[in-house]
């Protein structure tokens, strides 16, 4: 008989010391979302009605990293993309770095720890493997546990900070995928770090691609 891996609640307790049944059902739901989008692979026991899902070997690291990244980038599809697309992963590292460099903003004050610097460095290093290595954890308590359904940490902080700093407004538009708004806001930023300039260049590229696609559609509609 092949030994079973840990269930998701067991793995979360091992990794973060959280009893999801009593402390954070929301965290368990977040973890299950990564099973559904196939970032995390599992074995299923058809003989067990409840908790018949077990992590496959090596998936504890994936679960750990997915939950940390999802606390900052709340869209589960985007979290999965960080694992699969290094270009996008590098953009996310730039976002984290820009937050850290802007020390006068609400975000800059919220993310001041060595672990966050290490997190950005990990994400930008192509030699580091999100599937097998554990990300540095900048949270003493995961936002999904502390805030529950209101755990979209980066989005929440950015929303609160938009009136205070144009760079934060730009980052919020970037994360929302509102490329035109992000481009308009970028013109209000008088100077920029290399990370911010990289994000601005990415916004310009996204808009150029969108306009090219619209032009192509219009061309075929006229034929």
Residue pairs with C-beta under 8 A, 6 or more apart in sequence:
4 43
4 45
4 54
5 42
5 43
5 54
5 55
5 56
5 57
5 59
6 14
6 54
6 55
6 60
7 51
7 53
7 54
7 55
8 20
8 28
8 31
8 32
8 35
8 53
8 55
8 63
9 19
9 20
9 21
9 28
9 51
11 55
11 59
11 60
11 63
12 18
12 20
12 27
12 28
12 31
12 63
12 67
13 19
13 20
14 60
15 60
15 63
15 64
15 67
16 64
16 67
16 142
16 145
18 24
18 27
18 142
18 145
20 27
20 28
20 31
21 28
23 145
24 142
24 144
24 145
24 148
26 144
26 145
26 148
26 149
26 151
27 67
27 142
27 144
27 145
30 67
30 70
30 76
30 144
31 40
31 63
31 66
31 67
33 76
34 40
34 62
34 63
34 66
34 70
34 76
34 79
34 80
35 42
35 53
37 76
37 77
37 80
39 62
39 66
39 76
39 79
39 80
39 83
40 55
40 59
40 62
40 63
40 66
41 55
41 56
41 59
42 53
42 54
42 55
42 56
42 59
43 53
43 54
43 55
43 56
44 52
44 53
44 54
45 52
45 53
45 54
46 52
55 63
58 131
58 132
61 130
61 131
61 132
61 133
61 134
62 83
62 130
62 131
64 134
64 135
64 137
65 83
65 130
65 134
65 135
66 79
66 80
66 83
67 142
67 144
68 119
68 135
68 137
68 138
68 139
68 142
69 79
69 82
69 92
69 135
70 76
70 79
70 144
71 139
71 142
71 143
71 144
71 151
71 153
72 96
72 153
72 154
73 79
73 82
73 92
73 154
73 175
74 151
74 152
74 153
74 154
74 155
78 88
81 88
82 88
82 89
82 92
82 123
82 130
83 89
83 130
83 131
86 126
89 123
89 124
89 130
90 123
90 124
91 198
91 199
91 202
92 123
93 120
93 121
93 123
93 124
94 124
94 195
94 196
94 198
94 199
95 171
95 174
95 175
95 195
95 199
96 111
96 116
96 119
96 120
96 123
97 120
97 193
97 195
98 167
98 171
98 193
98 195
98 196
98 199
99 105
99 107
99 108
99 111
99 171
100 108
100 111
100 112
100 116
100 117
100 120
101 108
101 193
101 195
101 196
102 108
102 165
102 167
102 168
103 109
103 112
104 165
105 161
105 164
105 165
105 167
105 168
106 157
106 160
106 161
106 164
106 165
106 168
107 154
107 157
107 158
107 161
107 168
107 171
110 157
111 138
113 138
114 136
115 136
115 137
115 138
116 136
116 138
118 136
119 135
119 136
119 138
122 128
122 133
122 135
122 136
142 151
143 151
143 153
144 151
147 153
147 156
150 156
154 175
155 172
155 175
158 168
158 169
158 171
158 172
158 175
159 172
161 168
161 169
162 168
162 169
162 172
166 185
166 188
166 189
167 189
167 196
169 185
169 188
170 182
170 185
170 186
170 188
170 189
170 196
170 199
170 200
171 199
173 179
173 181
173 182
173 185
174 182
174 199
174 202
174 203
179 203
179 206
179 207
179 210
180 207
182 200
182 203
183 200
183 203
183 204
183 207
186 200
186 203
189 196
189 200
192 200
